[in-house]
Amino acid sequence: MAATVAFTVKVLSSTPARIVAVVVALTALIATLPRLFESLQPDAPAKPPAVITDVRPSPTGDATGAS
């Protein structure tokens, strides 16, 4: 991309067009920075495993589990 910008600025003959080309190039660079920084962040920690409970009927056969 830098080579394209340098070539464009060199080829453009008027100063205002060069300024516009540089501003557009800087805007494109700045627009990509958040995605670049986001990709450099470490991955989020994995979620803790689900808790598995052992559900057994009460010894008395009562559905509420009360004795």
PDB file of N, CA, C and O in Angstrom, chain B, residues numbered from 101:
ATOM      1  N   MET B 101       0.829  -1.178   0.000  1.00  0.00           N
ATOM      2  CA  MET B 101       0.000   0.000   0.000  1.00  0.00           C
ATOM      3  C   MET B 101       0.874   1.243   0.000  1.00  0.00           C
ATOM      4  O   MET B 101       0.546   2.227  -0.662  1.00  0.00           O
ATOM      5  N   ALA B 102       1.967   1.212   0.723  1.00  0.00           N
ATOM      6  CA  ALA B 102       2.841   2.381   0.797  1.00  0.00           C
ATOM      7  C   ALA B 102       3.413   2.711  -0.577  1.00  0.00           C
ATOM      8  O   ALA B 102       3.546   3.884  -0.927  1.00  0.00           O
ATOM      9  N   ALA B 103       3.749   1.691  -1.356  1.00  0.00           N
ATOM     10  CA  ALA B 103       4.285   1.931  -2.689  1.00  0.00           C
ATOM     11  C   ALA B 103       3.226   2.561  -3.591  1.00  0.00           C
ATOM     12  O   ALA B 103       3.539   3.427  -4.407  1.00  0.00           O
ATOM     13  N   THR B 104       1.988   2.133  -3.446  1.00  0.00           N
ATOM     14  CA  THR B 104       0.899   2.711  -4.238  1.00  0.00           C
ATOM     15  C   THR B 104       0.705   4.174  -3.900  1.00  0.00           C
ATOM     16  O   THR B 104       0.531   5.004  -4.792  1.00  0.00           O
ATOM     17  N   VAL B 105       0.735   4.495  -2.618  1.00  0.00           N
ATOM     18  CA  VAL B 105       0.573   5.886  -2.192  1.00  0.00           C
ATOM     19  C   VAL B 105       1.739   6.727  -2.697  1.00  0.00           C
ATOM     20  O   VAL B 105       1.527   7.829  -3.203  1.00  0.00           O
ATOM     21  N   ALA B 106       2.957   6.230  -2.569  1.00  0.00           N
ATOM     22  CA  ALA B 106       4.125   6.981  -3.030  1.00  0.00           C
ATOM     23  C   ALA B 106       4.064   7.219  -4.534  1.00  0.00           C
ATOM     24  O   ALA B 106       4.376   8.313  -5.003  1.00  0.00           O
ATOM     25  N   PHE B 107       3.665   6.199  -5.291  1.00  0.00           N
ATOM     26  CA  PHE B 107       3.550   6.350  -6.735  1.00  0.00           C
ATOM     27  C   PHE B 107       2.463   7.365  -7.087  1.00  0.00           C
ATOM     28  O   PHE B 107       2.657   8.200  -7.970  1.00  0.00           O
ATOM     29  N   THR B 108       1.333   7.298  -6.405  1.00  0.00           N
ATOM     30  CA  THR B 108       0.225   8.220  -6.680  1.00  0.00           C
ATOM     31  C   THR B 108       0.627   9.655  -6.389  1.00  0.00           C
ATOM     32  O   THR B 108       0.329  10.551  -7.178  1.00  0.00           O
ATOM     33  N   VAL B 109       1.293   9.885  -5.279  1.00  0.00           N
ATOM     34  CA  VAL B 109       1.712  11.241  -4.924  1.00  0.00           C
ATOM     35  C   VAL B 109       2.740  11.753  -5.928  1.00  0.00           C
ATOM     36  O   VAL B 109       2.728  12.937  -6.267  1.00  0.00           O
ATOM     37  N   LYS B 110       3.621  10.892  -6.406  1.00  0.00           N
ATOM     38  CA  LYS B 110       4.643  11.313  -7.365  1.00  0.00           C
ATOM     39  C   LYS B 110       4.018  11.665  -8.719  1.00  0.00           C
ATOM     40  O   LYS B 110       4.424  12.634  -9.361  1.00  0.00           O
ATOM     41  N   VAL B 111       3.027  10.873  -9.150  1.00  0.00           N
ATOM     42  CA  VAL B 111       2.417  11.071 -10.463  1.00  0.00           C
ATOM     43  C   VAL B 111       1.512  12.306 -10.491  1.00  0.00           C
ATOM     44  O   VAL B 111       1.441  13.005 -11.502  1.00  0.00           O
ATOM     45  N   LEU B 112       0.821  12.572  -9.376  1.00  0.00           N
ATOM     46  CA  LEU B 112      -0.100  13.712  -9.368  1.00  0.00           C
ATOM     47  C   LEU B 112       0.687  15.000  -9.532  1.00  0.00           C
ATOM     48  O   LEU B 112       1.706  15.214  -8.875  1.00  0.00           O
ATOM     49  N   SER B 113       0.192  15.864 -10.431  1.00  0.00           N
ATOM     50  CA  SER B 113       0.951  17.075 -10.750  1.00  0.00           C
ATOM     51  C   SER B 113       0.562  18.265  -9.882  1.00  0.00           C
ATOM     52  O   SER B 113       1.390  19.147  -9.656  1.00  0.00           O
ATOM     53  N   SER B 114      -0.660  18.314  -9.395  1.00  0.00           N
ATOM     54  CA  SER B 114      -1.064  19.487  -8.617  1.00  0.00           C
ATOM     55  C   SER B 114      -0.931  19.208  -7.121  1.00  0.00           C
ATOM     56  O   SER B 114      -1.129  18.086  -6.657  1.00  0.00           O
ATOM     57  N   THR B 115      -0.597  20.243  -6.397  1.00  0.00           N
ATOM     58  CA  THR B 115      -0.411  20.115  -4.951  1.00  0.00           C
ATOM     59  C   THR B 115      -1.697  19.721  -4.232  1.00  0.00           C
ATOM     60  O   THR B 115      -1.644  18.851  -3.363  1.00  0.00           O
ATOM     61  N   PRO B 116      -2.867  20.322  -4.551  1.00  0.00           N
ATOM     62  CA  PRO B 116      -4.094  19.903  -3.855  1.00  0.00           C
ATOM     63  C   PRO B 116      -4.406  18.417  -4.044  1.00  0.00           C
ATOM     64  O   PRO B 116      -4.866  17.756  -3.113  1.00  0.00           O
ATOM     65  N   ALA B 117      -4.161  17.894  -5.236  1.00  0.00           N
ATOM     66  CA  ALA B 117      -4.417  16.465  -5.469  1.00  0.00           C
ATOM     67  C   ALA B 117      -3.460  15.614  -4.645  1.00  0.00           C
ATOM     68  O   ALA B 117      -3.852  14.559  -4.147  1.00  0.00           O
ATOM     69  N   ARG B 118      -2.238  16.043  -4.496  1.00  0.00           N
ATOM     70  CA  ARG B 118      -1.282  15.303  -3.658  1.00  0.00           C
ATOM     71  C   ARG B 118      -1.730  15.309  -2.205  1.00  0.00           C
ATOM     72  O   ARG B 118      -1.658  14.293  -1.512  1.00  0.00           O
ATOM     73  N   ILE B 119      -2.191  16.466  -1.756  1.00  0.00           N
ATOM     74  CA  ILE B 119      -2.663  16.565  -0.361  1.00  0.00           C
ATOM     75  C   ILE B 119      -3.838  15.625  -0.136  1.00  0.00           C
ATOM     76  O   ILE B 119      -3.897  14.939   0.885  1.00  0.00           O
ATOM     77  N   VAL B 120      -4.768  15.589  -1.076  1.00  0.00           N
ATOM     78  CA  VAL B 120      -5.928  14.701  -0.954  1.00  0.00           C
ATOM     79  C   VAL B 120      -5.474  13.239  -0.932  1.00  0.00           C
ATOM     80  O   VAL B 120      -5.993  12.443  -0.149  1.00  0.00           O
ATOM     81  N   ALA B 121      -4.523  12.887  -1.773  1.00  0.00           N
ATOM     82  CA  ALA B 121      -4.037  11.502  -1.805  1.00  0.00           C
ATOM     83  C   ALA B 121      -3.396  11.118  -0.477  1.00  0.00           C
ATOM     84  O   ALA B 121      -3.590  10.004   0.008  1.00  0.00           O
ATOM     85  N   VAL B 122      -2.641  12.025   0.105  1.00  0.00           N
ATOM     86  CA  VAL B 122      -1.996  11.736   1.391  1.00  0.00           C
ATOM     87  C   VAL B 122      -3.045  11.622   2.495  1.00  0.00           C
ATOM     88  O   VAL B 122      -2.956  10.739   3.349  1.00  0.00           O
ATOM     89  N   VAL B 123      -4.032  12.505   2.480  1.00  0.00           N
ATOM     90  CA  VAL B 123      -5.084  12.457   3.510  1.00  0.00           C
ATOM     91  C   VAL B 123      -5.876  11.158   3.392  1.00  0.00           C
ATOM     92  O   VAL B 123      -6.190  10.537   4.407  1.00  0.00           O
ATOM     93  N   VAL B 124      -6.198  10.743   2.187  1.00  0.00           N
ATOM     94  CA  VAL B 124      -6.933   9.485   1.995  1.00  0.00           C
ATOM     95  C   VAL B 124      -6.097   8.297   2.469  1.00  0.00           C
ATOM     96  O   VAL B 124      -6.619   7.379   3.101  1.00  0.00           O
ATOM     97  N   ALA B 125      -4.808   8.316   2.165  1.00  0.00           N
ATOM     98  CA  ALA B 125      -3.934   7.225   2.589  1.00  0.00           C
ATOM     99  C   ALA B 125      -3.840   7.159   4.114  1.00  0.00           C
ATOM    100  O   ALA B 125      -3.891   6.075   4.696  1.00  0.00           O
ATOM    101  N   LEU B 126      -3.701   8.315   4.755  1.00  0.00           N
ATOM    102  CA  LEU B 126      -3.638   8.336   6.223  1.00  0.00           C
ATOM    103  C   LEU B 126      -4.950   7.873   6.842  1.00  0.00           C
ATOM    104  O   LEU B 126      -4.951   7.169   7.851  1.00  0.00           O
ATOM    105  N   THR B 127      -6.062   8.266   6.237  1.00  0.00           N
ATOM    106  CA  THR B 127      -7.370   7.832   6.741  1.00  0.00           C
ATOM    107  C   THR B 127      -7.509   6.314   6.632  1.00  0.00           C
ATOM    108  O   THR B 127      -8.012   5.667   7.551  1.00  0.00           O
ATOM    109  N   ALA B 128      -7.069   5.754   5.524  1.00  0.00           N
ATOM    110  CA  ALA B 128      -7.136   4.299   5.361  1.00  0.00           C
ATOM    111  C   ALA B 128      -6.249   3.598   6.384  1.00  0.00           C
ATOM    112  O   ALA B 128      -6.625   2.557   6.923  1.00  0.00           O
ATOM    113  N   LEU B 129      -5.083   4.158   6.651  1.00  0.00           N
ATOM    114  CA  LEU B 129      -4.184   3.565   7.638  1.00  0.00           C
ATOM    115  C   LEU B 129      -4.787   3.616   9.030  1.00  0.00           C
ATOM    116  O   LEU B 129      -4.764   2.623   9.758  1.00  0.00           O
ATOM    117  N   ILE B 130      -5.322   4.760   9.400  1.00  0.00           N
ATOM    118  CA  ILE B 130      -5.901   4.915  10.735  1.00  0.00           C
ATOM    119  C   ILE B 130      -7.146   4.048  10.895  1.00  0.00           C
ATOM    120  O   ILE B 130      -7.407   3.538  11.985  1.00  0.00           O
ATOM    121  N   ALA B 131      -7.912   3.877   9.827  1.00  0.00           N
ATOM    122  CA  ALA B 131      -9.129   3.054   9.897  1.00  0.00           C
ATOM    123  C   ALA B 131      -8.805   1.588  10.158  1.00  0.00           C
ATOM    124  O   ALA B 131      -9.621   0.875  10.743  1.00  0.00           O
ATOM    125  N   THR B 132      -7.637   1.127   9.737  1.00  0.00           N
ATOM    126  CA  THR B 132      -7.297  -0.279   9.942  1.00  0.00           C
ATOM    127  C   THR B 132      -6.623  -0.551  11.290  1.00  0.00           C
ATOM    128  O   THR B 132      -6.498  -1.707  11.695  1.00  0.00           O
ATOM    129  N   LEU B 133      -6.198   0.480  11.972  1.00  0.00           N
ATOM    130  CA  LEU B 133      -5.484   0.275  13.243  1.00  0.00           C
ATOM    131  C   LEU B 133      -6.303  -0.444  14.317  1.00  0.00           C
ATOM    132  O   LEU B 133      -5.757  -1.329  14.974  1.00  0.00           O
ATOM    133  N   PRO B 134      -7.585  -0.116  14.535  1.00  0.00           N
ATOM    134  CA  PRO B 134      -8.327  -0.854  15.575  1.00  0.00           C
ATOM    135  C   PRO B 134      -8.369  -2.358  15.326  1.00  0.00           C
ATOM    136  O   PRO B 134      -8.224  -3.145  16.261  1.00  0.00           O
ATOM    137  N   ARG B 135      -8.569  -2.764  14.065  1.00  0.00           N
ATOM    138  CA  ARG B 135      -8.584  -4.201  13.776  1.00  0.00           C
ATOM    139  C   ARG B 135      -7.217  -4.819  14.013  1.00  0.00           C
ATOM    140  O   ARG B 135      -7.118  -5.962  14.460  1.00  0.00           O
ATOM    141  N   LEU B 136      -6.168  -4.072  13.717  1.00  0.00           N
ATOM    142  CA  LEU B 136      -4.816  -4.575  13.948  1.00  0.00           C
ATOM    143  C   LEU B 136      -4.573  -4.783  15.444  1.00  0.00           C
ATOM    144  O   LEU B 136      -4.074  -5.831  15.855  1.00  0.00           O
ATOM    145  N   PHE B 137      -4.926  -3.788  16.251  1.00  0.00           N
ATOM    146  CA  PHE B 137      -4.723  -3.907  17.691  1.00  0.00           C
ATOM    147  C   PHE B 137      -5.606  -4.997  18.286  1.00  0.00           C
ATOM    148  O   PHE B 137      -5.201  -5.680  19.228  1.00  0.00           O
ATOM    149  N   GLU B 138      -6.807  -5.164  17.744  1.00  0.00           N
ATOM    150  CA  GLU B 138      -7.706  -6.209  18.240  1.00  0.00           C
ATOM    151  C   GLU B 138      -7.117  -7.593  17.977  1.00  0.00           C
ATOM    152  O   GLU B 138      -7.234  -8.495  18.807  1.00  0.00           O
ATOM    153  N   SER B 139      -6.490  -7.750  16.824  1.00  0.00           N
ATOM    154  CA  SER B 139      -5.913  -9.060  16.511  1.00  0.00           C
ATOM    155  C   SER B 139      -4.675  -9.346  17.354  1.00  0.00           C
ATOM    156  O   SER B 139      -4.283 -10.505  17.485  1.00  0.00           O
ATOM    157  N   LEU B 140      -4.061  -8.332  17.921  1.00  0.00           N
ATOM    158  CA  LEU B 140      -2.882  -8.536  18.757  1.00  0.00           C
ATOM    159  C   LEU B 140      -3.220  -8.859  20.206  1.00  0.00           C
ATOM    160  O   LEU B 140      -2.344  -9.273  20.965  1.00  0.00           O
ATOM    161  N   GLN B 141      -4.477  -8.677  20.603  1.00  0.00           N
ATOM    162  CA  GLN B 141      -4.886  -8.959  21.978  1.00  0.00           C
ATOM    163  C   GLN B 141      -4.896 -10.463  22.210  1.00  0.00           C
ATOM    164  O   GLN B 141      -5.197 -11.228  21.294  1.00  0.00           O
ATOM    165  N   PRO B 142      -4.569 -10.897  23.431  1.00  0.00           N
ATOM    166  CA  PRO B 142      -4.633 -12.339  23.717  1.00  0.00           C
ATOM    167  C   PRO B 142      -6.081 -12.816  23.683  1.00  0.00           C
ATOM    168  O   PRO B 142      -7.013 -12.045  23.912  1.00  0.00           O
ATOM    169  N   ASP B 143      -6.244 -14.090  23.396  1.00  0.00           N
ATOM    170  CA  ASP B 143      -7.585 -14.656  23.344  1.00  0.00           C
ATOM    171  C   ASP B 143      -8.229 -14.598  24.717  1.00  0.00           C
ATOM    172  O   ASP B 143      -7.552 -14.648  25.744  1.00  0.00           O
ATOM    173  N   ALA B 144      -9.535 -14.492  24.714  1.00  0.00           N
ATOM    174  CA  ALA B 144     -10.284 -14.472  25.970  1.00  0.00           C
ATOM    175  C   ALA B 144     -10.139 -15.831  26.650  1.00  0.00           C
ATOM    176  O   ALA B 144     -10.077 -16.859  25.977  1.00  0.00           O
ATOM    177  N   PRO B 145     -10.085 -15.839  27.976  1.00  0.00           N
ATOM    178  CA  PRO B 145      -9.978 -17.137  28.658  1.00  0.00           C
ATOM    179  C   PRO B 145     -11.215 -17.987  28.402  1.00  0.00           C
ATOM    180  O   PRO B 145     -12.321 -17.474  28.228  1.00  0.00           O
ATOM    181  N   ALA B 146     -11.004 -19.267  28.384  1.00  0.00           N
ATOM    182  CA  ALA B 146     -12.114 -20.194  28.136  1.00  0.00           C
ATOM    183  C   ALA B 146     -13.096 -20.152  29.297  1.00  0.00           C
ATOM    184  O   ALA B 146     -12.721 -19.903  30.443  1.00  0.00           O
ATOM    185  N   LYS B 147     -14.345 -20.399  28.979  1.00  0.00           N
ATOM    186  CA  LYS B 147     -15.361 -20.419  30.027  1.00  0.00           C
ATOM    187  C   LYS B 147     -15.101 -21.615  30.935  1.00  0.00           C
ATOM    188  O   LYS B 147     -14.645 -22.660  30.471  1.00  0.00           O
ATOM    189  N   PRO B 148     -15.384 -21.469  32.206  1.00  0.00           N
ATOM    190  CA  PRO B 148     -15.199 -22.622  33.098  1.00  0.00           C
ATOM    191  C   PRO B 148     -16.164 -23.735  32.701  1.00  0.00           C
ATOM    192  O   PRO B 148     -17.248 -23.464  32.183  1.00  0.00           O
ATOM    193  N   PRO B 149     -15.779 -24.962  32.937  1.00  0.00           N
ATOM    194  CA  PRO B 149     -16.661 -26.072  32.552  1.00  0.00           C
ATOM    195  C   PRO B 149     -17.964 -26.033  33.342  1.00  0.00           C
ATOM    196  O   PRO B 149     -18.006 -25.546  34.472  1.00  0.00           O
ATOM    197  N   ALA B 150     -18.993 -26.537  32.747  1.00  0.00           N
ATOM    198  CA  ALA B 150     -20.295 -26.566  33.406  1.00  0.00           C
ATOM    199  C   ALA B 150     -20.235 -27.503  34.609  1.00  0.00           C
ATOM    200  O   ALA B 150     -19.573 -28.540  34.569  1.00  0.00           O
ATOM    201  N   VAL B 151     -20.915 -27.135  35.649  1.00  0.00           N
ATOM    202  CA  VAL B 151     -20.958 -27.958  36.856  1.00  0.00           C
ATOM    203  C   VAL B 151     -22.017 -29.031  36.658  1.00  0.00           C
ATOM    204  O   VAL B 151     -23.174 -28.742  36.353  1.00  0.00           O
ATOM    205  N   ILE B 152     -21.598 -30.260  36.838  1.00  0.00           N
ATOM    206  CA  ILE B 152     -22.521 -31.381  36.684  1.00  0.00           C
ATOM    207  C   ILE B 152     -22.855 -31.895  38.077  1.00  0.00           C
ATOM    208  O   ILE B 152     -21.974 -32.282  38.844  1.00  0.00           O
ATOM    209  N   THR B 153     -24.130 -31.890  38.383  1.00  0.00           N
ATOM    210  CA  THR B 153     -24.559 -32.375  39.696  1.00  0.00           C
ATOM    211  C   THR B 153     -25.181 -33.753  39.539  1.00  0.00           C
ATOM    212  O   THR B 153     -25.819 -34.063  38.533  1.00  0.00           O
ATOM    213  N   ASP B 154     -24.980 -34.544  40.534  1.00  0.00           N
ATOM    214  CA  ASP B 154     -25.533 -35.891  40.531  1.00  0.00           C
ATOM    215  C   ASP B 154     -26.903 -35.828  41.199  1.00  0.00           C
ATOM    216  O   ASP B 154     -27.014 -35.570  42.397  1.00  0.00           O
ATOM    217  N   VAL B 155     -27.931 -36.067  40.408  1.00  0.00           N
ATOM    218  CA  VAL B 155     -29.294 -36.006  40.943  1.00  0.00           C
ATOM    219  C   VAL B 155     -29.803 -37.433  41.088  1.00  0.00           C
ATOM    220  O   VAL B 155     -29.947 -38.172  40.115  1.00  0.00           O
ATOM    221  N   ARG B 156     -30.068 -37.789  42.329  1.00  0.00           N
ATOM    222  CA  ARG B 156     -30.580 -39.134  42.612  1.00  0.00           C
ATOM    223  C   ARG B 156     -31.863 -39.002  43.417  1.00  0.00           C
ATOM    224  O   ARG B 156     -32.029 -38.044  44.173  1.00  0.00           O
ATOM    225  N   PRO B 157     -32.737 -39.925  43.265  1.00  0.00           N
ATOM    226  CA  PRO B 157     -33.969 -39.859  44.075  1.00  0.00           C
ATOM    227  C   PRO B 157     -33.636 -40.083  45.552  1.00  0.00           C
ATOM    228  O   PRO B 157     -32.663 -40.755  45.894  1.00  0.00           O
ATOM    229  N   SER B 158     -34.455 -39.514  46.398  1.00  0.00           N
ATOM    230  CA  SER B 158     -34.231 -39.665  47.838  1.00  0.00           C
ATOM    231  C   SER B 158     -34.489 -41.116  48.241  1.00  0.00           C
ATOM    232  O   SER B 158     -35.256 -41.819  47.584  1.00  0.00           O
ATOM    233  N   PRO B 159     -33.847 -41.560  49.321  1.00  0.00           N
ATOM    234  CA  PRO B 159     -34.024 -42.960  49.753  1.00  0.00           C
ATOM    235  C   PRO B 159     -35.476 -43.275  50.141  1.00  0.00           C
ATOM    236  O   PRO B 159     -35.887 -44.433  50.082  1.00  0.00           O
ATOM    237  N   THR B 160     -36.247 -42.270  50.532  1.00  0.00           N
ATOM    238  CA  THR B 160     -37.629 -42.528  50.950  1.00  0.00           C
ATOM    239  C   THR B 160     -38.572 -42.595  49.776  1.00  0.00           C
ATOM    240  O   THR B 160     -39.722 -43.003  49.938  1.00  0.00           O
ATOM    241  N   GLY B 161     -38.122 -42.204  48.594  1.00  0.00           N
ATOM    242  CA  GLY B 161     -39.006 -42.217  47.441  1.00  0.00           C
ATOM    243  C   GLY B 161     -39.805 -40.949  47.296  1.00  0.00           C
ATOM    244  O   GLY B 161     -40.598 -40.823  46.363  1.00  0.00           O
ATOM    245  N   ASP B 162     -39.614 -39.994  48.206  1.00  0.00           N
ATOM    246  CA  ASP B 162     -40.342 -38.725  48.168  1.00  0.00           C
ATOM    247  C   ASP B 162     -39.712 -37.845  47.084  1.00  0.00           C
ATOM    248  O   ASP B 162     -38.490 -37.707  47.030  1.00  0.00           O
ATOM    249  N   ALA B 163     -40.523 -37.263  46.242  1.00  0.00           N
ATOM    250  CA  ALA B 163     -40.040 -36.454  45.145  1.00  0.00           C
ATOM    251  C   ALA B 163     -39.373 -35.158  45.612  1.00  0.00           C
ATOM    252  O   ALA B 163     -38.513 -34.619  44.916  1.00  0.00           O
ATOM    253  N   THR B 164     -39.766 -34.657  46.784  1.00  0.00           N
ATOM    254  CA  THR B 164     -39.200 -33.399  47.276  1.00  0.00           C
ATOM    255  C   THR B 164     -37.873 -33.613  47.964  1.00  0.00           C
ATOM    256  O   THR B 164     -37.120 -32.656  48.141  1.00  0.00           O
ATOM    257  N   GLY B 165     -37.568 -34.795  48.345  1.00  0.00           N
ATOM    258  CA  GLY B 165     -36.313 -35.075  49.021  1.00  0.00           C
ATOM    259  C   GLY B 165     -36.384 -34.842  50.516  1.00  0.00           C
ATOM    260  O   GLY B 165     -35.392 -35.039  51.217  1.00  0.00           O
ATOM    261  N   ALA B 166     -37.537 -34.425  51.018  1.00  0.00           N
ATOM    262  CA  ALA B 166     -37.674 -34.194  52.448  1.00  0.00           C
ATOM    263  C   ALA B 166     -37.963 -35.518  53.137  1.00  0.00           C
ATOM    264  O   ALA B 166     -38.674 -36.361  52.590  1.00  0.00           O
ATOM    265  N   SER B 167     -37.411 -35.709  54.343  1.00  0.00           N
ATOM    266  CA  SER B 167     -37.600 -36.966  55.077  1.00  0.00           C
ATOM    267  C   SER B 167     -38.789 -36.874  55.967  1.00  0.00           C
ATOM    268  O   SER B 167     -39.111 -37.834  56.667  1.00  0.00           O
TER     269      SER B 167
END
